[in-house]
Amino acid sequence: MNPQRVQISGNSMWPTFPEGTLFALETNPREFKENDLVLANHPNSSNVKIVKRIQSINGEWFFVVGDNPDPLSSDDSHNFGPIHIDNILGICTPLLE
């Protein structure tokens, strides 16, 4: 079975992953750890999914951030706070083209 694919839209993960970067999505990871790239439901917009990096974990709450050094270019935990583990859909691994 082919893994689900996720594509970056926007510049929040630039310069590490530019817009259009494709990822394989692992939906049943054994665990999450700091620095993992994850696909998550946006906590304030039910129809929006986000790709972010886990900066820290506090129990079942994840502080997720974009890689872009411009603080205004990523809608992440700096704006909406930590997200609950239930919002995390899986771990993203970059696909090499």
Backbone as JSON, one array per atom type, in Angstrom:
{
  "sequence": "MNPQRVQISGNSMWPTFPEGTLFALETNPREFKENDLVLANHPNSSNVKIVKRIQSINGEWFFVVGDNPDPLSSDDSHNFGPIHIDNILGICTPLLE",
  "N": [[0.84, -1.18, 0.0], [0.61, 2.18, -0.89], [2.06, 4.99, 0.73], [0.32, 7.79, 2.19], [0.46, 11.02, 0.67], [1.74, 14.26, 1.31], [1.76, 17.71, 0.61], [3.71, 20.63, 0.8], [2.35, 23.82, 1.26], [2.78, 27.17, 0.9], [5.09, 29.28, 2.81], [5.99, 28.61, 5.36], [7.71, 26.58, 6.18], [10.02, 27.08, 4.85], [13.5, 27.86, 4.94], [14.11, 25.2, 4.79], [12.24, 23.38, 3.69], [10.88, 24.12, 0.76], [7.94, 25.64, -0.74], [5.75, 23.3, -2.21], [7.22, 21.01, -1.69], [7.18, 17.5, -1.3], [5.91, 15.03, 0.95], [5.94, 11.83, 2.59], [3.4, 10.41, 4.54], [3.31, 9.09, 7.69], [0.94, 7.51, 9.42], [0.58, 6.08, 11.77], [2.62, 6.34, 13.9], [5.05, 5.04, 16.24], [5.9, 6.66, 18.3], [6.21, 10.16, 19.15], [8.68, 12.66, 18.78], [10.83, 15.4, 19.77], [11.69, 17.63, 17.17], [10.58, 16.11, 15.12], [8.81, 16.18, 12.03], [5.49, 17.02, 11.52], [2.11, 16.39, 10.42], [-0.75, 18.17, 11.1], [-4.03, 18.94, 12.38], [-5.16, 22.22, 12.14], [-5.58, 24.1, 15.06], [-7.46, 26.14, 15.23], [-8.87, 26.26, 12.88], [-10.86, 24.15, 11.42], [-10.85, 22.99, 8.87], [-8.29, 23.2, 7.92], [-5.03, 21.97, 7.41], [-1.77, 21.57, 8.76], [1.79, 21.56, 8.31], [4.34, 21.13, 10.49], [7.18, 21.53, 12.7], [7.99, 19.67, 15.58], [8.76, 21.37, 18.4], [8.81, 21.19, 21.17], [7.61, 18.95, 23.73], [5.08, 18.54, 26.05], [3.84, 16.44, 28.02], [0.79, 15.59, 26.77], [0.73, 17.68, 25.07], [1.84, 19.6, 22.37], [4.31, 21.77, 21.21], [4.49, 23.34, 18.3], [6.27, 24.43, 15.42], [7.08, 26.48, 12.55], [9.8, 26.41, 10.13], [10.68, 28.76, 9.04], [12.59, 31.66, 9.51], [11.42, 34.16, 9.74], [9.21, 35.57, 11.9], [6.61, 36.24, 11.25], [5.81, 34.67, 9.17], [4.86, 32.14, 9.67], [2.13, 30.41, 10.84], [1.81, 29.2, 13.82], [2.55, 27.46, 16.92], [3.48, 29.65, 18.3], [1.54, 31.5, 17.81], [-0.99, 30.24, 18.3], [-0.61, 28.62, 20.5], [0.28, 25.56, 22.34], [-0.58, 22.4, 20.82], [-2.94, 19.73, 21.14], [-2.24, 16.21, 21.36], [-4.18, 14.79, 19.98], [-4.68, 16.32, 17.74], [-2.61, 15.79, 16.04], [-1.81, 14.25, 13.03], [0.06, 12.61, 11.9], [3.5, 11.63, 11.13], [5.72, 13.32, 8.99], [7.79, 12.53, 6.25], [10.3, 13.64, 4.12], [10.01, 13.25, 0.59], [12.2, 12.11, -1.8], [12.82, 13.33, -4.93]],
  "CA": [[0.0, 0.0, 0.0], [1.39, 3.4, -0.98], [1.78, 5.93, 1.82], [-0.32, 9.05, 1.83], [1.4, 12.1, 0.39], [1.41, 15.6, 1.78], [2.57, 18.7, -0.09], [3.83, 21.93, 1.47], [1.76, 24.99, 0.62], [3.19, 28.35, 1.66], [6.52, 29.43, 3.12], [6.29, 28.48, 6.8], [8.79, 25.62, 6.4], [11.19, 27.55, 4.12], [14.19, 27.41, 3.74], [14.35, 23.76, 4.83], [11.33, 22.75, 2.74], [10.16, 25.15, 0.03], [6.58, 25.34, -1.19], [5.71, 22.23, -3.19], [7.92, 19.81, -1.21], [6.3, 16.36, -1.03], [6.24, 14.18, 2.09], [5.17, 10.64, 2.9], [2.79, 10.56, 5.86], [3.17, 7.88, 8.52], [-0.2, 7.84, 10.26], [0.58, 5.33, 13.03], [3.98, 6.26, 14.46], [5.16, 4.48, 17.59], [6.04, 7.77, 19.24], [6.61, 11.45, 18.61], [9.8, 13.24, 19.52], [11.21, 16.74, 19.34], [12.27, 17.78, 15.84], [9.78, 15.42, 14.11], [7.89, 16.96, 11.2], [4.18, 16.4, 11.65], [0.91, 16.96, 9.83], [-1.71, 18.34, 12.18], [-5.19, 19.8, 12.18], [-5.0, 23.55, 12.73], [-6.49, 24.12, 16.21], [-8.49, 27.18, 15.11], [-9.51, 26.16, 11.57], [-11.07, 22.71, 11.29], [-10.61, 22.49, 7.51], [-6.9, 23.5, 7.55], [-3.99, 21.07, 7.92], [-0.48, 22.26, 8.79], [3.02, 20.79, 8.5], [5.19, 21.87, 11.42], [8.22, 20.78, 13.42], [7.77, 19.63, 17.03], [9.84, 22.03, 19.13], [8.84, 20.61, 22.51], [6.44, 18.14, 24.11], [4.78, 18.61, 27.47], [2.75, 15.47, 28.19], [0.04, 15.39, 25.52], [0.68, 18.97, 24.37], [2.98, 19.76, 21.47], [4.6, 23.11, 20.72], [4.91, 23.11, 16.92], [6.73, 25.67, 14.78], [7.62, 26.45, 11.2], [11.25, 26.61, 10.06], [10.99, 30.08, 8.51], [13.07, 32.54, 10.57], [10.56, 35.34, 9.85], [8.14, 35.18, 12.82], [5.29, 36.52, 10.68], [5.52, 33.81, 8.03], [4.38, 30.83, 10.09], [1.05, 30.34, 11.82], [2.22, 28.03, 14.58], [2.26, 27.54, 18.36], [3.73, 31.02, 18.78], [0.28, 32.21, 17.68], [-2.16, 29.55, 18.86], [-0.24, 27.83, 21.67], [0.5, 24.13, 22.11], [-1.73, 21.63, 20.32], [-3.12, 18.42, 21.78], [-1.81, 15.07, 20.56], [-5.28, 14.38, 19.1], [-4.62, 17.11, 16.5], [-1.51, 15.31, 15.2], [-2.28, 13.22, 12.1], [1.15, 11.68, 11.57], [4.85, 12.14, 10.91], [6.06, 13.57, 7.58], [9.16, 12.26, 5.81], [10.45, 14.19, 2.77], [10.19, 12.32, -0.52], [13.26, 12.55, -2.71], [12.36, 13.22, -6.33]],
  "C": [[0.89, 1.25, 0.0], [1.05, 4.34, 0.16], [1.04, 7.16, 1.29], [0.77, 10.08, 1.58], [0.83, 13.41, 0.88], [2.31, 16.56, 1.03], [2.53, 20.03, 0.66], [3.17, 23.01, 0.62], [2.12, 26.2, 1.48], [4.66, 28.28, 2.03], [6.88, 29.2, 4.58], [7.43, 27.51, 7.08], [10.05, 25.96, 5.6], [12.24, 28.0, 5.11], [14.43, 25.9, 3.71], [13.52, 23.04, 3.77], [10.54, 23.83, 2.02], [8.75, 24.68, -0.36], [6.65, 24.27, -2.29], [6.42, 20.96, -2.77], [6.89, 18.73, -0.86], [6.84, 15.53, 0.13], [5.39, 12.91, 2.05], [4.65, 10.82, 4.31], [2.66, 9.21, 6.53], [2.1, 8.17, 9.56], [-0.24, 7.09, 11.59], [1.98, 5.22, 13.62], [3.96, 5.68, 15.87], [5.21, 5.58, 18.64], [6.35, 9.04, 18.47], [7.78, 11.95, 19.44], [10.1, 14.63, 18.98], [11.95, 16.67, 18.02], [11.54, 16.98, 14.76], [8.97, 16.44, 13.32], [6.54, 16.26, 11.24], [3.14, 17.13, 10.81], [-0.12, 17.01, 10.94], [-2.92, 19.13, 11.69], [-4.9, 21.13, 12.85], [-6.01, 23.67, 13.87], [-7.62, 25.14, 16.09], [-9.25, 27.15, 13.79], [-9.68, 24.7, 11.22], [-10.78, 22.16, 9.9], [-9.18, 22.73, 7.03], [-5.97, 22.49, 8.22], [-2.66, 21.82, 7.81], [0.66, 21.25, 8.93], [3.94, 21.65, 9.35], [6.2, 20.93, 12.06], [7.89, 20.82, 14.91], [8.99, 20.26, 17.71], [9.96, 21.46, 20.54], [7.53, 19.86, 22.78], [6.3, 18.24, 25.62], [3.58, 17.71, 27.72], [2.07, 15.22, 26.86], [-0.08, 16.68, 24.72], [1.99, 19.21, 23.63], [3.11, 21.22, 21.07], [5.21, 22.92, 19.34], [5.22, 24.43, 16.24], [7.11, 25.41, 13.33], [9.12, 26.7, 11.24], [11.62, 28.02, 9.62], [11.42, 31.01, 9.64], [12.24, 33.81, 10.74], [9.36, 34.97, 10.72], [6.73, 35.43, 12.27], [4.91, 35.57, 9.55], [5.06, 32.41, 8.41], [3.28, 30.98, 11.14], [1.28, 29.06, 12.6], [1.93, 28.24, 16.07], [2.63, 28.88, 18.97], [2.45, 31.84, 18.74], [-0.87, 31.56, 18.45], [-1.86, 28.68, 20.07], [-0.03, 26.37, 21.33], [-0.76, 23.47, 21.59], [-1.75, 20.27, 20.99], [-2.71, 17.31, 20.82], [-2.91, 14.6, 19.6], [-5.31, 15.15, 17.79], [-3.54, 16.61, 15.54], [-2.0, 14.14, 14.35], [-1.19, 12.23, 11.72], [2.47, 12.42, 11.39], [5.12, 12.22, 9.41], [7.53, 13.28, 7.33], [9.3, 12.79, 4.4], [10.65, 13.09, 1.74], [11.24, 12.89, -1.45], [12.79, 12.3, -4.13], [13.5, 12.8, -7.22]]
}
